[in-house]
Amino acid sequence: MRSSLLTYIGFVVVTLLALFIIQSLNVAYPITITTKTAPQDLAVVGVGKVTVVPDTATVTVGIVVSNAKTVDETQQKINVINNKIIESMGRLGIAKTDIKTSNYSINPDYSYTNGTNQITGYSGNASLTVTVKDTKILPQVITEATSAGANQVGDPQYTVDSPEKFREEARNKAIANAKDEAQKLAQSLGIRLGKVTNIVESQPNTPMPMLYQADTLKAASSAEITPPTIEAGSQEITSTVTLYFERN
């Protein structure tokens, strides 16, 4: 009973205090509260592209050995050809730091006889990945490797060694494109644009290098190998930006 009385007295006191504040401050009743919503920024996407001729190439060359009788024989055959390939790359001026052994393996060959697997010989292979910083000599790299005994040549891959300087150019083009599109959109909507409040750049995944299949190597009657014709083509470096503009 006493608690209810105290609650009632408290309610009366709060009500009287509120009425006193309204009267003393000359506040109109009922009180209306308005909220002004700030206009949202206008977001516009721009794209910039730069076409670049690749300046670096990589190619994988190697040797496959099969039907060897022992592991030692397999290894010896692989090593002789592998070392000759490396020596031929050195004659072309390619540093050892640009030659990487990407695979080296020896495996037994099996034959299923009388319900069991029996080893009949050994096979092995070794692969070298060669980075060529002068793409003009890539045909010579392939020719020298096959002349040294390589019987496997992978697809040459062309890349841009320092793409960051071209990305900056692509980014500037993307920003200019976004600003141009924003002006067109603002005129179409009848709005005025303010300053740029934010910029977000979307970096695409590293582009896959363009692949080029070397022409089939044909041996002439003199046993000299004709170098293949390989074209580097071009690559596009792209930047996508989103600009956020104030709306006045």
C-alpha positions, 0 to 999 in steps of 0.5 A, spaced: 500 500 500 505 504 501 509 502 495 503 504 491 502 511 494 509 513 493 509 511 486 503 515 485 506 521 488 512 520 484 508 520 478 504 527 480 511 530 481 514 528 475 507 531 471 507 537 475 515 538 473 514 537 466 508 542 465 512 547 469 518 546 464 513 547 458 510 553 461 516 557 463 520 555 456 514 557 452 514 550 449 508 549 444 504 543 446 504 538 443 511 537 442 513 535 434 520 532 433 523 533 426 529 529 423 532 531 417 535 526 413 542 527 409 542 526 402 546 519 400 552 520 396 552 518 389 556 512 387 559 511 380 563 506 377 569 507 372 573 502 369 580 504 366 584 499 361 592 499 359 594 495 353 601 492 354 606 488 350 609 483 355 616 483 356 618 477 360 617 469 358 617 463 361 617 456 358 618 449 361 623 444 358 625 437 360 627 430 359 622 424 359 626 417 360 622 410 360 624 403 360 631 404 363 633 397 367 635 400 373 634 407 378 642 408 376 641 408 369 634 412 369 638 417 373 644 418 369 640 419 363 636 424 366 642 428 369 646 428 362 640 431 358 638 436 364 645 438 365 646 439 357 640 443 357 642 448 363 649 449 359 645 451 353 641 456 357 648 459 359 650 460 352 644 464 351 646 469 356 640 466 361 643 466 368 642 460 373 638 464 377 633 464 372 633 457 371 629 453 376 628 445 377 620 444 377 620 437 377 625 431 378 622 424 379 624 417 378 618 411 378 618 404 377 614 401 372 610 395 373 607 389 370 601 384 373 604 377 372 601 371 376 597 375 380 602 380 383 605 386 380 613 386 378 618 391 377 619 391 369 624 397 369 624 405 371 621 411 368 623 418 370 623 425 368 626 432 370 623 439 368 626 446 368 622 452 368 626 458 364 625 465 365 627 469 359 627 477 360 629 478 352 622 475 349 626 475 342 630 470 344 625 465 346 625 461 340 632 460 341 631 458 348 626 452 345 631 450 339 637 450 344 633 446 349 631 441 344 638 440 341 641 439 348 636 433 348 629 436 351 623 432 349 618 436 352 617 443 351 611 446 355 607 452 353 610 459 353 607 464 358 608 471 357 607 476 363 609 483 364 615 484 369 613 490 373 605 491 372 604 496 377 606 502 373 601 500 368 596 499 374 597 507 376 595 509 369 589 504 368 587 507 375 588 514 373 583 512 367 578 509 371 578 515 375 577 520 369 572 515 367 568 515 373 568 523 374 565 523 366 560 518 368 558 522 374 557 528 370 552 525 365 548 522 371 548 528 375 545 532 368 540 526 367 537 526 374 538 534 375 542 534 381 548 537 383 555 534 385 559 536 391 566 533 392 568 526 392 568 523 399 571 516 398 574 512 393 574 504 393 579 501 388 577 493 386 583 490 384 582 484 379 585 477 380 592 477 377 591 476 370 592 469 367 598 470 363 597 469 355 599 462 353 602 460 346 603 453 343 610 453 340 609 450 333 611 443 332 619 443 331 621 440 324 627 437 323 630 439 316 634 434 312 641 437 315 638 435 322 638 443 323 632 445 327 628 450 325 626 455 330 619 456 332 615 462 331 612 465 337 608 471 338 608 475 345 601 478 343 598 483 348 595 483 355 590 488 358 591 491 365 585 493 368 583 498 374 576 499 377 574 504 382 568 507 385 567 514 387 562 517 392 560 524 390 556 529 395 549 531 393 548 538 393 
